[in-house]
Amino acid sequence: MGIIGSEIKPFNATAFQEGKGFFDVNEADVKGKWAVFFFYPADFTFVCPTELEDMADQYAELQTLGVEVYSVSTDTHFSHKAWHDSSPAISKIKFPMLGDQLHTISNNFGVLRESMGLSDRATFVVDPDGVIQVMEITSEGVGRNATELVRKIKAAQYVRAHPGQVCPAKWEEGAETLAPSLDLVGKI
């Protein structure tokens, strides 16, 4: 797919966020901080609210890490507000919910199912330079885990802050990292 290491493309969207109402968001608003683009197929569905509620439960920790979350579906910002106002799970959301009814953002990230007009279930972590560092795409029936996403973000932030270091499988904050070198080849 070649999306890891690429810079996010220009977009304009209208968001709904509790306490802020409707407002515009574009790629320039994202740069300068860590961001998560959390795509899901549709409002008022089944797996989607469980994932968004899970993300809402991790939002405070993500904020302490300097990460903004943008949930994205091809629904409108009006639909996001109606869902937020009517669903106990979605009412927990404090992050911006982007409407992508023109499919610009979904196309930019390569996750639009054109035959349906819906986004795939996909997550992208973008660094402060606007470069995609992490991605995850699952099938329609497989929900994601926000706790694991937080772990991946911490690893990406560590690697960015510590050039020459990499985080092995299941790395947790404070655990040992690796320094790739010729001497390490074949010894793991």
Disulfide bonds with the S-S distance in Angstrom:
none
